[in-house]
């Protein structure tokens, strides 16, 4: 039976936080690998979907941030990419790994400025029509969900899980919390600490036998 997504709240209803609806909000490295394989084997637009999932995971991208990526953001001479953050997060420049570069070059085109475009060669980005509302990229969210279904991981996949997966992966490698904060663009380090709290390596110094 599907979990109830909304609960009564003062005569109205409110949506439960995602962590109340799912057992976890991130993917293991093997599960990210399964997503990438599913993109290569089952996606109609396999090169695009593979590059999209790879970049979202490696750079902790929200769906909108992935939609905002433009070819001018990539500096192939320095193997770097400019990450434009939203929601008050800090933008920055990330290194571009060789497999990321290769994946992006497979889909390189100049018809539109954006890197990731839909089947009609149009941007996934949907600018907000109302002042104060956030831009959206529902098309990218649907791509990730479709690939997640093809991967058959036994959990419902959503696009934001890739950002969380990046944070947990960095924390599990033992990287400094401040470094992870800068990489993900968090203004408040408390948003970063949730990743490091789930790193079991910090408990290795505990000894149960002498």
N, C-alpha and C positions, 0 to 999 in steps of 0.2 A: 504494500500500500504506500502511495506517495505521501511524503510528509506535508502537513499543512503549512503553507507559506505565509499566511497572515493570521494574526490573532486579534481579538477584541481589545480596544484601548480607548476608554472614555467615550463610548458611544460610536466610535469609528473603528477602523482597523489599521494595523500597521504591519509592515513586512518584517518578518524575522530576519536577523542578521544571517549572512551566508554561513557563518560557522555553526549556526544552530540547524542548518538544513543539510550539511554535509559532514562526513566524518573528518575530513581535513580539506584545507584550502590550497594545497600544493601537491606537486607531483614528484615522485622519486626520479632519479636520473634515468633509470631503466624505463620508466613510463614516458619520459620525454623522448627517449630513443624510440620507443614504440610509436609515438605520435609522428616522429619524423619518417619512420619506415612506412607508416600508413599513408602519409602525404605522398611519398614516392610511388607507392604501389596502387593506391586506390583513388587518389584525387584526379579529377578531370584536368585541373590546371596544376599539375604536380610540381613543376619547377617553382611557380609562384608560392604555392602553399608550403612547400618545404622551406623556402627562403624566409617566408613570413614567420613560421613557427620557430625556426632557428634564431632569427633576429629578436623575436619577442622574448624568448627564453634567455639568450645570452646577454641581452641589454635591459632586461626587466621592463619591457615596454607594455604600457597600457594599450588597448585597442586603438584609441584615438591617437596616441603617440606613434604607433606603427603607421596609421593612415597619414600622418603629417610628414613622414620621412620623404625627403626629396633627393633627387640625384645630386643636386648641388651641395647636399650635406656630406657627401662622401669625398674624401681626399685620398685618391688612390696612390699618390706619390708618398704619402705619409702613412698609408693604411690606417686611416682613422675615419670616424663618423661622428657628426654632431647630433646629439640626442636632445630634441626639443621636448621638455617636460610640460605637463599640465597640472592642474589642481594645486598650484602654488609650489610644486617641486622645483628643484634647481636643475636647470639645463647644464649640459657639459659635453665634452669630447671624449669618446671612448676609442680604444684601439679596435681595429678590424682584423679578426683572425683570418688566416688563409682560406679556410672552408667557407666562411661567411662571404669573403670577397668572391670566391668562385661561384657560390650560389647566387649572389646578386648579379654578377656578370651574365649569368644564364638568362636573366629576365630583363636585362638592360634594354631600354627603349627611350625615345625622345619625344614621343607624341604628347605626353603630359609631364609636368614636373615631378609628380609623385612617383615613388618607387613601386608601391603596391596599388594596383588598380583592379577594378572589377572586370567582368567578362565583356563589358562594352568599352573597355579602355578608359573608364572614368574613375575619378578619385573615390575612395571609400568614405572620405570625410564628409560628414553632414553638419555644416555650420549651424549653430543654434539660431533659431528665429526670434527668440525672446531674450531680451537683455538679462544677464545674470544666470541664464541656463547654460549648461555645458554642451560643447560640441559632441557629436556621436560618431560611431563607426560600427553600426550594427552589422554591416556586411562582413567585416573582419571577424566579429564575434561569431557569426554563423559559419564562416569557414572553419574556425577552430572547433566549433561544436561538431560539424560534420566529420572532420578528421578524427575527433575524439570518438565518435560513434564507430568509425571504421576500424579504429585501433582496438575496440572492444576490451577496454581496461577494467570494466566492471564498476566504474564510477562515472558520474556525469561530468564532462569536461566543459569548462568555460574559459574564456580568453584570459581573464585576470589571474587564473591559476599559474600562468606562465611567468608573470611578474613575481608572484610569491615563490615560485619554484626557483627563480634566479636568486632571490634573497636567501632561501634556505640552503641552496647549493653553496653560495659564498660563505655562509656561516659555518657550514659543515667542513669546509676546507680550512677553517681556523683563521680566516682573514679578520683583521681588526674591525671593530664595530664602526669606527669613524670612516674607515675606507668603504665599507658597505653602505653607510649612510650617504657618502658622496657619490658612489656609483649609482645608487638608486634615486638620488636627488631628494632624499627626505630632508625637510627643514627641521623636523622634530625627531631627535634621536630615539625617542620612545617608539616610533614606528619601526625602527630598525632593530631594537632590542628584542622584539618578539621572535625574530629569526634566530638570534644567537641563543635565546633561552632554550631552543629545541635542539641545540647541538650537544650530543651526548659526550663529545670529547672532553668537555670541561669537567666531567665527573671522573675522568680516568685516574686522577690522583687519589681517589678514594680506594682504600685497600681493606678488604674484608678478612684477609688472612695476613699473619705477620711473616 
